[in-house]
């Protein structure tokens, strides 16, 4: 397949910021990420802890770190089980974290998929991603299922992984045009993918909802900011949050928006607390959102 090279910004960041709460709508800086400054890492939360790993600093990385919001302290955990890489996809299910796909130091896009056990601090390789090898994919989890789609060679395919059986099955293709560096999150039994860029370097504003029960995609209200790629997103309660990234003018963005599925509407929130950036990591813990690196 055609290999797609990503552009890594030369300004890489340690700083890590918390959206204090949805109600307060303010950002405060937390302890800097303890690994090297990097972009295009993977992040997710498990219970009361947040995790960041892999990415690019002056090369491909595989270190993996845990952040405790109670102590505001980072602790290094077992290195990611696969090859060092960036532009991977990650999510969590229960007390397990998952990282797969991406582009590695051997010059290859990847299909491998790995599980991290929070209790044992060990990585176990699971069944390879069901689609072709790729980087820049979007992902999320719903219940005991994980989902990865788009990315690669501006793809539209969309795949479900079953934690209980360790098997992949293809679902309905993503409803929008093929793209990579899109963004995914889930709210309840629906997953959301939007933004990203196509082969003609056109940046998307569209957003789509996928219903787990019906396996159907429905276009929702467009993202109100400029079309962009390498964006951060996560869910808090019954709402989604999306911001940062870079737009068609290669401007790194700070704006940040809340999506309400009940009203199918977006509302602008306080700009991200630090400089505009792309390739950052975001996750939520107990009603608060977090963005860092990039």
Backbone bond lengths (Angstrom), bond angles and torsions (degrees), N, CA, C in turn:
res aa  C-N    CA-C-N  psi(-1)  N-CA   C-N-CA  omega(-1)  CA-C   N-CA-C  phi
1 X - - - 1.458 - - 1.520 109.55 -
2 X 1.276 116.43 160.46 1.456 121.61 176.89 1.515 110.02 -68.09
3 X 1.322 117.12 127.36 1.463 121.44 178.11 1.520 109.77 -86.18
4 X 1.310 115.88 136.23 1.463 121.36 -177.67 1.508 108.50 -111.09
5 X 1.291 116.00 122.62 1.459 119.81 179.60 1.516 109.26 -92.30
6 X 1.333 114.67 138.86 1.459 119.76 178.11 1.518 109.33 -95.86
7 X 1.305 115.62 159.75 1.458 121.87 176.39 1.514 107.78 -105.29
8 X 1.315 117.45 119.44 1.457 121.74 179.91 1.519 108.81 -97.88
9 X 1.319 115.63 125.34 1.453 119.43 178.42 1.520 110.52 -61.38
10 X 1.315 117.81 144.09 1.453 121.65 -178.11 1.518 112.39 -76.26
11 X 1.324 118.29 -18.86 1.455 121.89 178.45 1.526 108.21 -96.99
12 X 1.322 115.93 107.43 1.459 121.16 -178.87 1.518 109.36 -107.90
13 X 1.344 116.19 148.88 1.449 120.24 -168.95 1.522 113.02 -123.50
14 X 1.365 115.23 144.58 1.454 124.12 166.49 1.529 111.86 -90.71
15 X 1.362 120.17 -37.30 1.457 121.25 -165.87 1.522 114.20 -53.86
16 X 1.324 113.14 145.84 1.457 122.94 -174.20 1.522 107.16 -132.94
17 X 1.338 116.46 125.89 1.455 121.11 -172.47 1.515 111.05 -123.75
18 X 1.333 114.67 146.77 1.459 121.99 176.76 1.516 110.34 -111.51
19 X 1.355 115.98 133.30 1.456 121.48 164.46 1.518 104.74 -79.87
20 X 1.334 117.51 106.12 1.464 122.03 -167.23 1.516 111.82 -52.59
21 X 1.301 117.42 -48.30 1.452 121.69 172.56 1.516 107.77 -165.39
22 X 1.311 116.15 160.63 1.454 120.01 178.36 1.523 110.03 -62.06
23 X 1.328 116.39 -41.03 1.466 120.58 -177.91 1.524 111.35 -66.45
24 X 1.338 117.12 -42.52 1.465 120.24 -177.59 1.523 112.34 -75.85
25 X 1.349 116.75 -30.06 1.462 120.91 176.13 1.520 111.92 54.33
26 X 1.321 116.58 46.41 1.461 121.80 178.47 1.533 109.38 -135.17
27 X 1.333 114.68 153.23 1.460 121.61 178.70 1.524 109.61 -109.93
28 X 1.329 117.49 141.56 1.459 121.18 171.70 1.530 108.50 -133.94
29 X 1.339 115.82 147.54 1.457 118.92 -179.49 1.522 110.20 -81.20
30 X 1.309 115.06 139.05 1.455 122.74 176.97 1.530 108.42 -109.71
31 X 1.336 116.60 -176.66 1.466 120.21 179.29 1.527 110.26 -57.24
32 X 1.336 116.17 134.47 1.458 120.23 177.94 1.526 111.07 -55.10
33 X 1.323 114.96 145.71 1.460 120.61 171.89 1.525 108.46 -52.24
34 X 1.334 117.31 134.12 1.459 120.91 -171.05 1.515 114.44 -84.17
35 X 1.329 117.48 -15.45 1.454 119.33 175.20 1.520 110.44 -80.78
36 X 1.305 117.15 -173.94 1.458 121.01 176.96 1.528 110.14 -67.86
37 X 1.329 116.57 151.54 1.464 120.58 174.14 1.520 108.85 -57.60
38 X 1.352 116.19 138.49 1.460 118.44 -173.59 1.515 111.56 -159.42
39 X 1.317 114.75 164.32 1.446 122.31 172.40 1.516 110.47 -124.70
40 X 1.337 115.74 164.93 1.460 122.94 171.92 1.528 113.12 57.60
41 X 1.345 114.68 39.59 1.462 121.96 174.59 1.528 109.60 -86.61
42 X 1.330 116.25 -175.11 1.459 123.51 176.17 1.523 108.01 -119.71
43 X 1.337 116.34 142.19 1.455 120.34 176.11 1.512 111.79 -141.74
44 X 1.331 116.13 150.89 1.457 122.67 173.31 1.526 107.49 -162.46
45 X 1.312 116.59 170.26 1.455 121.23 175.93 1.516 109.70 -119.34
46 X 1.348 115.31 150.34 1.459 123.00 172.87 1.515 106.35 -132.57
47 X 1.323 116.99 115.07 1.457 119.96 -178.84 1.513 111.73 59.85
48 X 1.315 116.96 -120.38 1.469 122.34 -176.99 1.522 113.05 -100.47
49 X 1.324 118.28 15.44 1.459 120.89 -177.81 1.535 110.04 -125.47
50 X 1.319 115.54 150.17 1.451 121.99 175.56 1.512 110.68 -112.16
51 X 1.352 116.23 155.08 1.458 121.10 -174.61 1.522 110.70 -137.92
52 X 1.341 115.44 138.80 1.461 122.57 173.76 1.524 108.14 -135.68
53 X 1.333 116.21 136.16 1.452 119.67 178.51 1.511 112.80 -160.06
54 X 1.302 115.67 171.92 1.466 125.67 -175.53 1.532 109.65 57.35
55 X 1.342 118.11 -162.16 1.465 121.81 -179.01 1.515 112.60 108.04
56 X 1.332 114.57 -167.36 1.466 123.04 -175.77 1.520 109.70 -129.36
57 X 1.355 116.97 127.82 1.473 120.31 169.36 1.524 107.60 -114.65
58 X 1.327 118.56 -87.69 1.469 120.90 167.71 1.531 109.03 -108.03
59 X 1.292 115.78 8.96 1.450 124.08 178.65 1.516 108.22 -173.66
60 X 1.309 115.69 -174.90 1.461 120.79 -179.85 1.526 109.75 -76.47
61 X 1.335 117.45 143.69 1.459 121.19 -176.86 1.526 110.87 -124.27
62 X 1.354 115.40 159.94 1.457 121.01 175.02 1.529 112.12 -138.32
63 X 1.346 117.11 9.07 1.455 118.66 176.83 1.528 110.50 -71.01
64 X 1.339 116.51 156.92 1.462 122.36 -169.85 1.526 107.70 -143.62
65 X 1.339 116.39 131.63 1.461 121.94 -168.72 1.516 111.64 -131.29
66 X 1.330 115.00 145.37 1.469 123.07 177.48 1.518 109.71 -111.76
67 X 1.336 116.24 136.03 1.473 121.72 175.74 1.521 109.68 -116.84
68 X 1.343 114.64 131.75 1.465 121.69 179.98 1.523 108.96 -106.15
69 X 1.336 119.56 112.91 1.467 120.03 -178.92 1.525 113.95 -66.54
70 X 1.326 117.84 -21.81 1.461 120.47 179.19 1.517 111.36 -70.36
71 X 1.333 116.74 -39.31 1.468 120.73 -178.72 1.524 112.81 -103.73
72 X 1.338 116.60 -13.37 1.467 122.54 -175.59 1.530 110.65 57.87
73 X 1.329 115.62 42.21 1.460 122.16 -176.71 1.529 109.00 -124.97
74 X 1.358 115.06 138.42 1.460 122.39 174.54 1.526 109.75 -96.06
75 X 1.338 116.64 139.65 1.458 122.45 178.15 1.521 108.57 -131.28
76 X 1.338 116.71 129.77 1.451 118.77 178.82 1.520 110.36 -74.94
77 X 1.321 115.94 136.33 1.453 123.02 178.30 1.537 109.15 -112.44
78 X 1.310 116.74 -176.32 1.464 120.50 -179.08 1.527 110.92 -58.87
79 X 1.326 116.73 136.46 1.458 121.23 177.98 1.523 110.95 -55.61
80 X 1.332 114.74 146.24 1.463 121.02 173.48 1.523 110.29 -48.29
81 X 1.335 117.09 140.07 1.452 120.98 -171.89 1.509 115.94 -74.45
82 X 1.339 118.39 -20.76 1.455 120.93 -179.98 1.509 112.30 -91.86
83 X 1.312 116.70 -169.84 1.456 121.60 176.90 1.526 110.40 -67.58
84 X 1.326 116.54 154.28 1.469 121.27 175.61 1.524 108.68 -58.65
85 X 1.354 116.10 140.41 1.463 118.90 -173.53 1.516 111.76 -164.10
86 X 1.334 114.59 170.84 1.464 121.59 169.87 1.528 108.74 -137.27
87 X 1.348 115.26 177.52 1.476 122.01 179.00 1.521 112.90 57.49
88 X 1.337 116.26 33.10 1.460 121.68 176.13 1.526 110.05 -86.65
89 X 1.331 115.38 178.72 1.455 122.89 178.12 1.515 108.93 -122.78
90 X 1.344 116.88 139.56 1.451 119.83 -179.46 1.519 112.67 -142.31
91 X 1.316 115.61 155.88 1.459 122.80 174.29 1.526 107.44 -163.22
92 X 1.319 117.44 174.45 1.455 121.50 177.57 1.520 110.12 -125.64
93 X 1.344 115.13 152.14 1.458 123.11 172.93 1.531 106.08 -137.70
94 X 1.326 117.17 117.25 1.456 120.27 -177.09 1.515 111.15 60.21
95 X 1.336 117.19 -130.03 1.468 120.53 179.95 1.529 112.14 -98.50
96 X 1.324 115.65 24.73 1.464 120.73 178.58 1.533 110.09 -120.85
97 X 1.311 115.58 143.89 1.454 121.85 173.75 1.516 109.97 -111.29
98 X 1.329 116.63 153.46 1.459 121.60 -175.77 1.523 110.57 -134.71
99 X 1.324 115.83 134.75 1.463 122.76 174.54 1.522 107.99 -133.70
100 X 1.332 115.78 134.08 1.452 119.55 178.79 1.508 112.32 -155.47
101 X 1.313 115.99 172.86 1.465 125.60 -176.97 1.540 109.55 58.05
102 X 1.341 118.12 -159.51 1.458 121.96 -178.61 1.520 112.48 105.32
103 X 1.326 114.39 -173.09 1.466 122.79 -178.87 1.520 107.58 -129.09
104 X 1.340 117.79 131.33 1.458 119.73 -170.70 1.517 114.26 -115.42
105 X 1.345 114.42 177.16 1.456 121.78 -176.78 1.512 113.97 -68.69
106 X 1.313 117.43 -10.05 1.462 121.24 174.70 1.524 111.69 -87.10
107 X 1.341 115.90 4.25 1.458 121.06 177.39 1.508 114.32 79.80
108 X 1.333 116.92 22.85 1.457 120.20 -174.26 1.524 111.67 -123.90
109 X 1.335 115.79 143.75 1.456 120.22 164.48 1.526 107.80 -74.56
110 X 1.332 116.18 149.91 1.450 120.70 -169.30 1.526 113.15 -118.48
111 X 1.348 115.41 154.45 1.454 123.94 171.85 1.524 112.09 -114.43
112 X 1.326 118.34 -11.91 1.457 119.87 -171.96 1.530 111.21 -68.46
113 X 1.330 114.90 155.00 1.459 122.42 -170.35 1.526 107.60 -142.36
114 X 1.344 116.51 129.96 1.458 121.49 -169.29 1.523 111.14 -129.35
115 X 1.339 114.65 145.69 1.458 123.01 178.28 1.524 110.04 -111.96
116 X 1.344 115.77 132.45 1.465 120.83 174.37 1.515 109.06 -110.01
117 X 1.336 115.90 127.65 1.466 122.49 179.38 1.523 108.83 -93.92
118 X 1.333 116.65 115.72 1.458 121.00 -176.89 1.530 111.37 -61.78
119 X 1.316 117.76 -37.48 1.472 120.78 -176.99 1.523 111.93 -72.93
120 X 1.324 116.86 -42.60 1.469 120.81 -176.39 1.518 112.85 -91.13
121 X 1.342 118.31 -15.25 1.466 122.68 -175.47 1.525 111.08 55.17
122 X 1.332 115.22 47.05 1.463 120.85 -179.98 1.518 109.79 -131.67
123 X 1.341 115.54 150.23 1.461 123.12 176.64 1.525 109.89 -104.53
124 X 1.328 116.18 138.50 1.457 122.41 177.46 1.521 108.65 -131.03
125 X 1.325 117.28 130.11 1.459 119.18 178.08 1.520 109.93 -74.92
126 X 1.326 115.21 134.95 1.458 122.30 178.45 1.533 108.82 -109.96
127 X 1.328 116.40 -175.91 1.467 120.41 -179.95 1.520 110.39 -58.55
128 X 1.327 116.80 137.67 1.456 121.44 178.05 1.526 111.04 -55.04
129 X 1.333 115.74 146.37 1.463 121.70 173.02 1.524 109.73 -47.72
130 X 1.345 117.16 140.19 1.451 121.41 -172.38 1.512 116.20 -72.72
131 X 1.326 117.63 -23.48 1.459 120.48 177.59 1.513 111.49 -89.02
132 X 1.321 116.35 -174.12 1.460 119.69 177.52 1.518 109.59 -71.03
133 X 1.334 116.10 160.16 1.459 121.05 179.17 1.530 109.77 -55.73
134 X 1.358 116.20 148.57 1.459 119.05 -177.40 1.524 111.46 -168.65
135 X 1.314 114.20 165.38 1.464 123.37 168.08 1.528 107.65 -125.45
136 X 1.327 116.79 175.49 1.472 123.01 174.98 1.528 114.24 63.81
137 X 1.338 119.03 23.25 1.462 120.64 179.24 1.523 111.11 -81.07
138 X 1.341 116.14 162.71 1.461 123.29 174.62 1.519 108.87 -104.70
139 X 1.333 116.73 148.35 1.453 119.56 -179.05 1.513 113.08 -150.61
140 X 1.326 115.88 161.92 1.460 123.15 175.00 1.527 107.37 -166.16
141 X 1.332 117.13 174.90 1.458 121.42 175.35 1.520 109.92 -129.54
142 X 1.343 115.46 149.98 1.457 123.33 173.41 1.521 106.59 -136.24
143 X 1.331 117.55 118.29 1.460 120.39 -177.27 1.511 110.93 60.16
144 X 1.340 116.79 -129.56 1.470 120.43 179.82 1.522 112.62 -98.94
145 X 1.325 115.48 24.03 1.468 120.94 178.69 1.535 110.05 -119.63
146 X 1.318 115.42 143.47 1.456 121.33 174.18 1.512 110.02 -113.92
147 X 1.328 116.65 154.65 1.466 121.39 -174.75 1.521 110.33 -136.41
148 X 1.335 115.40 136.18 1.465 122.64 175.16 1.523 108.05 -136.56
149 X 1.336 116.23 134.59 1.452 119.75 178.65 1.504 112.62 -159.53
150 X 1.314 116.21 173.83 1.479 125.41 -175.22 1.533 108.90 58.05
151 X 1.339 117.03 -160.38 1.458 121.11 -179.39 1.512 112.67 80.72
152 X 1.320 115.35 -162.76 1.457 121.39 177.04 1.506 112.66 56.27
153 X 1.320 115.89 -131.61 1.456 122.08 -177.92 1.537 109.47 -86.22
154 X 1.341 115.25 54.85 1.475 123.10 179.54 1.528 109.46 56.84
155 X 1.324 115.08 55.49 1.451 122.74 -170.37 1.527 112.03 -85.98
156 X 1.353 114.94 163.51 1.457 123.32 173.62 1.523 112.01 -119.10
157 X 1.329 118.76 -8.69 1.459 119.35 -174.65 1.522 111.02 -69.17
158 X 1.336 114.94 154.85 1.467 122.25 -170.49 1.526 107.62 -144.67
159 X 1.348 116.37 130.67 1.459 121.61 -169.06 1.520 111.56 -130.55
160 X 1.341 114.52 146.06 1.461 122.51 178.86 1.521 109.48 -112.46
161 X 1.345 116.58 134.84 1.456 121.99 174.20 1.517 109.40 -112.79
162 X 1.323 116.53 129.80 1.457 123.19 179.87 1.526 109.24 -97.18
163 X 1.336 115.79 116.45 1.461 119.62 -177.85 1.528 111.61 -62.52
164 X 1.329 117.89 -36.21 1.459 121.37 -176.34 1.511 113.96 -69.52
165 X 1.322 117.21 -34.01 1.467 120.64 -176.19 1.523 113.62 -110.31
166 X 1.346 117.69 -7.08 1.470 122.91 -177.36 1.526 110.83 53.45
167 X 1.324 115.49 48.02 1.456 120.33 178.56 1.527 110.49 -130.20
168 X 1.329 115.44 149.26 1.461 123.26 176.63 1.532 110.11 -104.49
169 X 1.318 116.65 141.75 1.458 121.12 173.07 1.521 108.89 -137.40
170 X 1.321 116.16 139.99 1.453 119.83 -178.70 1.521 109.79 -79.61
171 X 1.323 115.28 136.75 1.456 122.55 178.05 1.529 108.52 -110.50
172 X 1.332 116.34 -177.02 1.461 120.31 179.58 1.525 110.56 -56.90
173 X 1.326 116.30 136.62 1.459 120.69 177.77 1.526 111.24 -54.27
174 X 1.321 115.40 146.07 1.463 121.56 173.23 1.525 109.61 -47.77
175 X 1.330 116.78 139.10 1.457 121.25 -172.12 1.507 116.33 -73.26
176 X 1.322 118.27 -22.00 1.457 121.20 179.95 1.510 112.16 -92.32
177 X 1.320 115.38 -174.28 1.461 120.87 177.42 1.525 110.55 -67.00
178 X 1.334 116.80 155.10 1.454 121.43 176.73 1.520 110.75 -59.45
179 X 1.347 115.72 146.86 1.472 120.24 -174.52 1.523 110.08 -167.58
180 X 1.325 115.33 166.68 1.462 119.15 165.42 1.523 109.57 -130.47
181 X 1.338 115.35 176.57 1.474 124.56 -174.90 1.524 112.17 51.61
182 X 1.343 116.06 37.56 1.459 121.31 171.60 1.534 109.14 -82.28
183 X 1.308 115.69 -177.06 1.461 122.70 -173.62 1.525 109.57 -130.14
184 X 1.332 117.39 138.64 1.450 120.86 178.81 1.519 112.76 -131.29
185 X 1.339 116.08 146.62 1.462 122.51 170.59 1.520 107.00 -155.88
186 X 1.325 117.36 168.69 1.461 121.06 178.58 1.516 110.40 -129.46
187 X 1.342 114.93 148.27 1.462 123.16 173.19 1.521 106.55 -134.95
188 X 1.326 117.14 116.21 1.457 120.35 -177.50 1.508 111.27 63.34
189 X 1.336 116.42 -127.89 1.468 121.27 -178.65 1.527 112.52 -99.44
190 X 1.328 116.05 19.46 1.460 119.66 177.75 1.526 110.40 -123.67
191 X 1.315 113.49 142.49 1.450 120.88 174.40 1.513 110.01 -108.19
192 X 1.325 116.81 154.55 1.462 122.37 -176.17 1.519 109.34 -132.10
193 X 1.342 116.20 132.54 1.456 122.39 174.14 1.520 108.11 -133.72
194 X 1.334 115.87 136.96 1.455 119.65 178.04 1.510 112.44 -163.50
195 X 1.331 114.84 177.95 1.468 124.35 -179.34 1.534 109.57 63.99
196 X 1.330 118.78 -160.85 1.454 122.05 -176.45 1.518 112.12 101.08
197 X 1.325 115.43 -173.82 1.464 122.08 -173.82 1.529 109.02 -140.01
198 X 1.352 116.76 150.22 1.466 119.96 178.98 1.524 111.10 -105.59
199 X 1.326 116.16 -175.00 1.466 121.76 -175.16 1.516 112.71 -66.45
200 X 1.334 117.53 -20.06 1.467 122.14 178.79 1.515 112.15 -94.37
201 X 1.336 116.57 12.23 1.469 122.94 -178.24 1.518 112.62 60.83
202 X 1.337 115.97 32.54 1.461 121.47 171.96 1.524 108.21 -91.97
203 X 1.323 115.96 128.86 1.454 121.61 -176.02 1.527 109.98 -95.12
204 X 1.334 116.30 130.76 1.454 121.95 -173.76 1.528 112.33 -88.98
205 X 1.354 114.56 150.28 1.469 122.60 170.15 1.526 111.32 -113.25
206 X 1.315 117.47 -8.52 1.466 119.33 -172.90 1.525 111.82 -74.07
207 X 1.338 114.94 153.11 1.460 122.72 177.49 1.523 108.24 -134.85
208 X 1.346 115.32 145.72 1.460 121.61 -174.90 1.523 110.19 -134.72
209 X 1.343 115.04 142.39 1.461 122.20 176.93 1.517 109.14 -107.52
210 X 1.343 116.67 136.67 1.464 122.44 176.12 1.510 108.92 -113.91
211 X 1.328 116.63 127.51 1.459 123.10 -179.82 1.520 109.44 -94.41
212 X 1.327 116.64 119.63 1.457 120.46 -176.64 1.529 112.06 -63.35
213 X 1.336 117.29 -36.12 1.466 120.87 -177.16 1.527 112.65 -70.91
214 X 1.331 116.70 -41.93 1.465 120.40 -175.46 1.519 113.87 -97.02
215 X 1.343 117.02 -13.50 1.470 121.70 -176.24 1.533 110.85 57.90
216 X 1.329 116.20 40.09 1.460 121.92 179.42 1.523 110.66 -121.08
217 X 1.343 114.78 142.97 1.461 122.26 174.41 1.532 109.56 -98.64
218 X 1.331 116.16 138.90 1.457 122.49 177.27 1.520 108.91 -131.83
219 X 1.326 116.95 129.48 1.454 118.51 177.88 1.519 109.49 -72.77
220 X 1.338 115.76 135.01 1.458 121.70 178.49 1.528 108.39 -111.46
221 X 1.319 116.95 -175.12 1.459 121.46 -178.53 1.526 110.72 -57.30
222 X 1.330 116.20 136.56 1.454 120.95 177.43 1.522 111.53 -60.15
223 X 1.308 114.92 148.45 1.464 121.10 172.22 1.527 108.48 -58.98
224 X 1.333 118.95 132.31 1.468 120.26 -173.47 1.527 115.14 -78.61
225 X 1.332 117.66 -18.79 1.453 119.52 174.84 1.507 111.19 -79.50
226 X 1.330 116.77 -179.19 1.453 120.34 176.77 1.521 110.46 -62.88
227 X 1.356 116.71 151.77 1.447 120.23 171.05 1.517 109.80 -56.44
228 X 1.333 116.26 145.11 1.468 118.91 -173.71 1.515 111.82 -164.26
229 X 1.323 115.79 173.60 1.459 122.80 -179.96 1.527 108.72 -138.02
230 X 1.350 115.99 171.41 1.465 123.44 -179.94 1.529 111.14 53.62
231 X 1.328 114.13 51.83 1.457 123.22 -174.63 1.525 109.74 -100.17
232 X 1.342 116.59 158.60 1.459 123.05 175.17 1.519 109.61 -103.33
233 X 1.329 116.57 142.01 1.456 119.99 175.08 1.510 111.64 -152.52
234 X 1.318 116.03 152.51 1.465 122.06 176.36 1.519 107.58 -161.53
235 X 1.325 116.55 170.42 1.459 121.93 177.49 1.521 109.56 -113.71
236 X 1.333 115.28 145.72 1.461 122.59 169.86 1.525 105.89 -130.58
237 X 1.328 116.55 116.47 1.453 119.48 -177.48 1.515 110.89 62.33
238 X 1.331 116.61 -126.73 1.467 120.93 -177.28 1.519 112.75 -102.47
239 X 1.331 117.14 24.85 1.464 120.75 179.67 1.523 110.64 -133.48
240 X 1.321 115.04 155.52 1.452 121.35 177.15 1.521 110.73 -108.15
241 X 1.328 116.13 154.73 1.469 121.88 -178.08 1.526 109.24 -134.75
242 X 1.328 116.23 131.38 1.467 122.05 -173.34 1.522 109.39 -140.80
243 X 1.338 116.77 136.00 1.463 119.33 176.68 1.510 112.67 -172.51
244 X 1.320 115.48 -175.26 1.466 126.99 -174.27 1.524 110.05 61.48
245 X 1.329 118.73 -152.03 1.459 122.49 -177.18 1.516 112.48 91.70
246 X 1.337 116.10 -173.91 1.466 120.11 176.93 1.519 109.21 -133.66
247 X 1.344 115.21 149.78 1.463 120.72 -174.07 1.519 111.11 -107.01
248 X 1.323 115.90 -171.25 1.466 121.19 -174.19 1.518 113.13 -63.55
249 X 1.320 117.07 -21.85 1.458 120.01 175.94 1.510 112.86 -89.12
250 X 1.340 116.34 11.87 1.470 123.46 -176.37 1.522 111.91 57.54
251 X 1.334 115.38 29.88 1.462 121.45 176.21 1.523 108.51 -89.51
252 X 1.323 116.74 128.62 1.456 120.74 175.99 1.526 109.13 -79.24
253 X 1.313 115.97 130.90 1.467 121.95 -168.65 1.526 112.23 -101.00
254 X 1.342 115.35 155.33 1.462 123.59 174.43 1.517 112.53 -116.32
255 X 1.316 118.68 -14.32 1.463 119.97 -171.99 1.524 111.05 -68.02
256 X 1.340 115.14 155.64 1.456 121.85 -168.00 1.524 108.40 -149.08
257 X 1.340 116.83 132.49 1.467 121.51 -171.21 1.527 111.61 -132.33
258 X 1.321 114.89 151.50 1.465 123.61 176.22 1.525 109.55 -108.48
259 X 1.344 116.33 132.68 1.459 120.55 176.00 1.522 110.05 -109.53
260 X 1.342 115.78 129.13 1.455 122.38 178.28 1.533 108.85 -107.19
261 X 1.341 118.89 107.60 1.466 119.81 -179.51 1.525 113.56 -62.42
262 X 1.327 117.77 -29.22 1.465 120.68 -177.82 1.519 112.09 -64.48
263 X 1.342 116.40 -38.84 1.464 120.95 -179.34 1.516 112.79 -105.17
264 X 1.352 116.89 -1.83 1.461 121.92 -176.54 1.525 110.44 49.70
265 X 1.325 114.87 52.96 1.467 119.71 -176.07 1.521 110.44 -140.68
266 X 1.332 114.10 151.46 1.459 122.84 177.29 1.523 109.48 -109.22
267 X 1.334 116.39 143.61 1.463 122.30 176.08 1.525 107.65 -131.70
268 X 1.322 116.77 131.69 1.468 118.98 178.59 1.522 110.05 -74.73
269 X 1.317 115.57 135.82 1.457 123.07 177.48 1.530 108.90 -111.10
270 X 1.317 116.46 -176.84 1.464 120.77 -179.97 1.523 109.71 -58.96
271 X 1.347 116.12 137.20 1.459 120.52 176.47 1.522 110.30 -55.32
272 X 1.338 115.29 148.44 1.466 120.94 173.97 1.529 109.66 -49.39
273 X 1.327 116.76 143.10 1.460 121.50 -167.67 1.511 116.83 -73.66
274 X 1.299 120.01 -11.77 1.457 122.38 179.72 1.525 109.34 -118.38
275 X 1.320 116.34 -162.64 1.457 121.23 -178.92 1.524 110.97 -68.25
276 X 1.325 116.58 154.91 1.455 120.88 174.26 1.513 110.75 -58.68
277 X 1.325 116.17 148.35 1.464 119.24 -176.25 1.517 111.18 -161.92
278 X 1.311 115.20 165.42 1.467 124.28 175.12 1.524 108.85 -124.88
279 X 1.322 116.03 165.20 1.466 120.16 173.91 1.512 114.15 63.38
280 X 1.343 117.21 30.42 1.457 121.09 179.38 1.520 111.09 -87.91
281 X 1.321 115.41 179.41 1.460 123.51 178.64 1.520 108.26 -120.71
282 X 1.336 116.71 141.14 1.450 120.89 176.05 1.513 111.72 -140.26
283 X 1.331 116.17 150.63 1.461 122.13 173.47 1.523 107.65 -161.18
284 X 1.322 116.34 171.53 1.462 120.60 178.80 1.521 110.31 -127.38
285 X 1.334 115.35 149.48 1.458 122.89 176.96 1.525 107.23 -142.30
286 X 1.295 117.55 121.83 1.476 123.65 170.21 1.530 112.62 49.69
287 X 1.325 116.04 52.57 1.458 119.91 173.76 1.514 115.96 81.72
288 X 1.325 117.18 6.48 1.457 121.54 178.07 1.518 109.47 -125.93
289 X 1.326 115.63 147.36 1.452 121.75 178.57 1.511 110.82 -107.88
290 X 1.328 116.14 152.71 1.472 122.25 -175.92 1.517 109.48 -137.29
291 X 1.331 115.64 136.68 1.473 122.76 175.82 1.511 108.48 -135.28
292 X 1.327 115.90 137.82 1.459 119.46 177.68 1.514 112.40 -160.39
293 X 1.304 115.39 175.22 1.475 126.66 -177.11 1.532 109.68 56.16
294 X 1.322 117.59 -159.98 1.457 120.97 -177.08 1.498 113.20 104.15
